[in-house]
């Protein structure tokens, strides 16, 4: 970390703090990547439910061992997150309850259960020092070297997974039924994706917390969409935003003793989103305003009989005619199509 | 099963379906469906809303669970002949806001040939470009797909199916909500495919154009009501049986 010596001097970061900073940055990148997957799978709320559902597992993991063993607690988090995910599926497929309703129910139930268990555990001998509370809002500063290693390994695995199957993931997310027709193993890819999502969540909750983990998954991908029309670029920008939000939030939370990391990370991500919404070159509000202005100017040029203006107008006219026709065809009597 | 009018046409059977049934959310939508499609035919699948047309396609292609019955493609189960079967889903089945270009979507039709975990090469992009040209979209190759009109999006899907170079094509409502130019381009393409000895099945909703566009018709309402050459089965009697009393159509040659 030679290059950051000056910076760390200013912020008087310890060796450990530098490692924590690096690992939350990598966590942000991983969740930026897997968050893009969740975005196109329409799993934004699902990721929130999974994160909340991890809490009871963390507490049970701690209660079983009696000490803060991160491996056991992470395992518990994974089991209980998957249980939550399974429960959502089970409710949805066995009743008429819609998926978002099932998610809302499971999310709050698991979180409530987690908080209740947490209250009991905190009364146990040694429970007060467990630092379990930090799993709610995240406490990156409480992370130790082995946590940093775990987080980095998971982040690297997600990067490799995304790169290796880039074209397969793209098809899987854009058009899953066509993908299956080409012989892509849709169900297995879904399992791999869900596993990666749960992994990122369970290693991330220590730094970001179960309540706000979903924001680190959702916001970077969503913001990236404003900057590009290519899936590959969206992944890269999203990873970049996630990494930046993770690092910025961690730095900010290190300014004060016992400040939670999650809220700062989410605020940093939200700031990036606001910038993207306004200034994103593809879908940003300013870009949209400018392109409407351009169209208006072309239309005025046409009125003055400018050649290029006429061409542009002809184009717009053709499109308008096409849409009109489509509308007529779509709304016209479908002749038995609506028969029953 | 209803009275199936089968006409023997040249060409070996490429698709044989027997006793197929499927349900959707506990409702039986397909019941004892049986038919045989021969090579080099262009067939319209016609029936009222909720008749199970899309479910039929999805069940044939293992995208929807089959409760009973057998399906054979070229005498084999679907798993073994996936590469010879092309599928064009309904346009509304995907999110067109997905960040990708028209050319990129067409290239997806080649992923099977390119091989998993390999990157598309220049010749793949050229093939995709040719297919776009055939559908009259050469100028739109680099466009973000959400900026294309509905008809152009449908043609992108057609081009993607074309590069697959399959022998049997399934299309789910390819003419729904498209402009006249797209409708012409698509039907010309389907007829060309048929004339090349390929076989095409189309879920179709516009009864007025059935006689002009298709040589075979499969009338479906949870089960096969009639199936055969258009001039033999596409008549008032069969349509009334397919659509029930609410059918308001009495045009065309069927008086």
Interface residues (C-beta under 8 A of the other chain):
Chain A: X40 X164 X165 X167 X168 X170 X171 X173 X174 X175 X177 X178 X180 X181 X182 X183 X184 X225 X228 X229 X230 X231 X233 X234 X282 X319 X322 X323 X325 X326 X329 X330 X333 X334 X335 X336 X337 X338 X339 X340
Chain B: X48 X49 X50 X58 X61 X62 X63 X82 X83 X85 X86 X87 X89 X93 X94 X95 X98 X99 X100 X101 X105 X108 X111 X112 X114 X116 X117 X119 X120 X144 X149 X150 X151 X160 X164 X176 X177 X178 X179 X180 X181 X205 X206 X207 X208 X239 X243 X244 X246 X247 X248 X249
